[in-house]
């Protein structure tokens, strides 16, 4: 592959190679007539500045790493899309690394990004080891972690506990007494926090909670968990699902395998408000996380850290809002 070079632009424009460089360097001095010639030649040839070469010379780049596990699934897909859009508007070049959640996989992703002189990293999933933060600090690379409390990094957190307590409170206020929660054996920090906060709030109100777990936090796991709840013991009349995908699986089992109606027999509340939650077949009452708002907070933290490298680590909270639909209409 042969990209158009600055030398070719200089030859066509009839100017020096340095004149081309100055034309595409912000704040550099170049005569208006020369600039016009260079820009015309660049347009004709299809020339674009070699940002990689400039990054090598400056020992930095506009790359920002986005590290995620299964970025195509559920709310994480929408958050990934919102974050990459926000980074592009910032003038950054987002680089998505689809990795696992083990320490080895996260460290391999980090070394790849530092090797390409990424100016920052945003972590959407996984629990990085202490060495991850140490390596970033030694290389002056800002880190932002979304959805988990990491004291060694700037972070954006959802109001998991606040929303989950509200779910228990609105169920009780509506007269529901046989409460259940569907979570996940994968026990990501967010899923675990939602489950624990719901159970604690229900206990505080004087009610027991049945707990069912799927293997993961996806649709199939919602199916498995719902089968467990409705095949054994007293059936719940209200279920809080730790995310919408779990809720979708549970709703399909409740209706199609057990012949129950929603919300008459069983009310459900989810978490995330992915677009499918508004589909007529689900019409799921759920807590809305705003991916654009979360992405904006993450970018703000990156900017703040680059401007003030030594200030204390910051935490931004984005509180989800309950969106009422047909699966639970409230009291």
CORDA-V325017 format. One record per residue. N is the residue number from 1. PHI is phi in whole degrees, -180 to 180 (* if undefined). OMEGA is omega in degrees with one decimal (NA if undefined). Layout:
# CORDA-V325017
[[N	PHI	OMEGA] [N	PHI	OMEGA]]
This chain:
# CORDA-V325017
[[1	*	179.4] [2	-120	177.1] [3	-81	175.6] [4	-62	-176.4] [5	-101	175.8] [6	-64	178.8] [7	-64	177.8] [8	-66	177.4] [9	-63	179.9] [10	-61	-179.7] [11	-64	-178.7] [12	-68	-178.3] [13	-80	-177.8] [14	72	-179.9] [15	-128	179.2] [16	-81	177.0] [17	-62	179.9] [18	-67	177.8] [19	-65	176.9] [20	-64	179.8] [21	-61	-179.3] [22	-66	180.0] [23	-60	-176.9] [24	-101	175.7] [25	-111	-176.9] [26	-60	177.3] [27	85	-179.4] [28	-76	-178.2] [29	-86	177.1] [30	-155	-178.5] [31	-64	-179.3] [32	-55	-179.2] [33	-65	178.6] [34	-66	178.9] [35	-58	-179.1] [36	-62	178.2] [37	-62	-177.2] [38	-65	-178.7] [39	-64	178.4] [40	-66	179.6] [41	-66	179.8] [42	-63	178.5] [43	-65	-178.4] [44	-65	-177.2] [45	-87	-175.4] [46	80	-176.3] [47	-81	172.2] [48	-136	-178.4] [49	-61	177.1] [50	-82	-178.6] [51	-67	178.5] [52	-64	179.5] [53	-64	178.2] [54	-65	178.6] [55	-65	177.9] [56	-63	-179.3] [57	-65	-177.8] [58	-90	-177.3] [59	59	177.0] [60	-160	178.5] [61	-148	174.8] [62	-98	179.7] [63	-73	172.1] [64	-127	-179.5] [65	-78	173.6] [66	-118	-174.1] [67	-104	-176.4] [68	-149	170.6] [69	-102	-178.6] [70	50	-177.3] [71	-69	-178.1] [72	-90	-170.1] [73	-106	169.2] [74	57	-177.3] [75	-61	-178.2] [76	-61	177.4] [77	-64	-178.8] [78	-73	176.7] [79	-68	177.9] [80	-61	179.1] [81	-63	-179.1] [82	-65	-178.1] [83	-68	179.5] [84	-65	176.5] [85	-63	-179.5] [86	-64	179.4] [87	-68	178.0] [88	-64	177.0] [89	-61	179.0] [90	-71	-175.1] [91	98	178.9] [92	-91	175.6] [93	-115	-178.6] [94	-73	177.0] [95	-122	-178.2] [96	-87	175.4] [97	-115	179.9] [98	-86	-172.7] [99	-127	174.6] [100	-87	-176.3] [101	-107	-179.5] [102	-76	178.5] [103	-59	-177.6] [104	-63	-178.6] [105	-69	179.2] [106	-67	178.5] [107	-66	177.1] [108	-64	177.4] [109	-64	-179.5] [110	-64	-179.6] [111	-63	176.7] [112	-63	-178.2] [113	-70	178.2] [114	-67	177.4] [115	-61	176.7] [116	-95	175.7] [117	58	174.5] [118	-61	-174.6] [119	-79	-179.9] [120	-165	176.6] [121	-135	173.3] [122	-115	-177.7] [123	-107	-178.9] [124	-97	-178.4] [125	-158	-177.3] [126	92	178.7] [127	-117	-176.0] [128	-64	175.9] [129	-74	-179.4] [130	-59	-179.3] [131	-64	177.7] [132	-62	-178.3] [133	-71	179.1] [134	-64	-179.7] [135	-66	178.3] [136	-63	-178.6] [137	-65	179.8] [138	-64	-179.5] [139	-97	178.2] [140	65	-177.2] [141	-98	177.5] [142	-64	177.0] [143	-125	170.7] [144	-128	179.7] [145	-112	-178.6] [146	-109	170.8] [147	89	177.2] [148	-152	-176.2] [149	-86	177.8] [150	-116	-174.8] [151	-66	-177.8] [152	-95	-179.7] [153	-145	168.3] [154	-64	-173.1] [155	-149	174.1] [156	-119	-176.9] [157	-117	170.1] [158	-85	176.9] [159	-83	-176.1] [160	-60	-176.6] [161	-66	-179.2] [162	-60	-178.5] [163	-67	-176.8] [164	-68	175.0] [165	-63	178.6] [166	-63	178.1] [167	-59	178.5] [168	-63	-177.5] [169	-65	-178.2] [170	-73	174.9] [171	-63	-178.6] [172	-64	179.8] [173	-63	-179.6] [174	-86	176.1] [175	96	178.8] [176	-78	-176.9] [177	-127	-180.0] [178	-99	-171.1] [179	-93	176.5] [180	-146	176.0] [181	-134	175.5] [182	-111	178.6] [183	-124	-173.6] [184	-147	174.3] [185	-68	179.2] [186	-66	170.9] [187	50	171.3] [188	-63	-176.9] [189	-54	-178.2] [190	-67	-179.3] [191	-63	-179.5] [192	-63	-179.5] [193	-64	179.9] [194	-65	-179.9] [195	-61	-176.5] [196	-65	-179.2] [197	-68	178.2] [198	-64	-179.4] [199	-62	-179.3] [200	-63	-179.7] [201	-67	178.6] [202	-66	177.7] [203	-62	179.0] [204	-63	178.6] [205	-86	176.5] [206	96	-176.8] [207	-124	174.1] [208	-80	180.0] [209	-134	171.1] [210	-84	-176.4] [211	-119	176.6] [212	-130	-178.4] [213	-122	165.9] [214	-93	-179.9] [215	-66	-177.4] [216	-130	-179.0] [217	-119	-173.9] [218	-116	-177.1] [219	-59	-178.9] [220	-60	178.9] [221	-69	174.5] [222	-64	176.6] [223	-62	-178.0] [224	-62	-178.1] [225	-65	-179.5] [226	-66	177.0] [227	-60	177.9] [228	-64	-177.8] [229	-65	-172.1] [230	-96	177.8] [231	-94	-174.8] [232	-127	169.6] [233	65	-177.7] [234	-74	-176.9] [235	-74	178.2] [236	-72	173.8] [237	-110	176.4] [238	-155	-177.1] [239	-129	170.6] [240	-100	-179.9] [241	-106	-172.5] [242	-70	166.5] [243	-155	-175.0] [244	-69	-179.2] [245	-62	175.1] [246	-61	-179.9] [247	-64	-179.6] [248	-62	178.3] [249	-62	179.4] [250	-64	-178.3] [251	-63	-179.2] [252	-67	177.5] [253	-68	-178.5] [254	-58	-177.4] [255	-79	-168.4] [256	-87	-178.0] [257	-99	-177.4] [258	-111	173.8] [259	65	-179.4] [260	-96	179.6] [261	-108	179.4] [262	-121	11.3] [263	-101	-173.5] [264	-59	-180.0] [265	-90	-177.1] [266	-142	174.4] [267	-98	178.9] [268	-133	170.6] [269	-129	177.8] [270	-108	-179.6] [271	-152	174.1] [272	127	-174.2] [273	61	170.7] [274	-68	-175.1] [275	-55	-178.7] [276	-64	-179.9] [277	-63	180.0] [278	-89	178.3] [279	-61	-177.1] [280	-61	-178.0] [281	-71	178.9] [282	-114	-177.3] [283	43	-171.5] [284	-86	167.7] [285	-71	-172.1] [286	-158	176.0] [287	-90	-176.5] [288	-87	166.1] [289	-97	-178.2] [290	-94	-176.8] [291	-63	179.5] [292	-67	179.4] [293	-67	178.7] [294	-65	179.3] [295	-62	180.0] [296	-63	178.2] [297	-66	179.5] [298	-63	179.2] [299	-66	177.4] [300	-60	178.5] [301	-65	176.1] [302	-61	-179.5] [303	-62	-178.7] [304	-64	-179.4] [305	-67	179.4] [306	-69	179.0] [307	-78	-177.7] [308	-134	-173.6] [309	-61	-171.7] [310	-101	-178.6] [311	-75	-178.3] [312	-59	178.5] [313	-61	-174.7] [314	-112	177.6] [315	-131	175.5] [316	-110	178.7] [317	-115	176.4] [318	-118	-172.9] [319	-86	178.8] [320	-68	178.6] [321	-113	-179.0] [322	-76	178.9] [323	-108	-177.5] [324	-84	172.1] [325	-135	-170.0] [326	-80	-176.8] [327	-71	172.4] [328	-162	-174.3] [329	-97	-179.2] [330	91	-176.8] [331	-83	NA]]
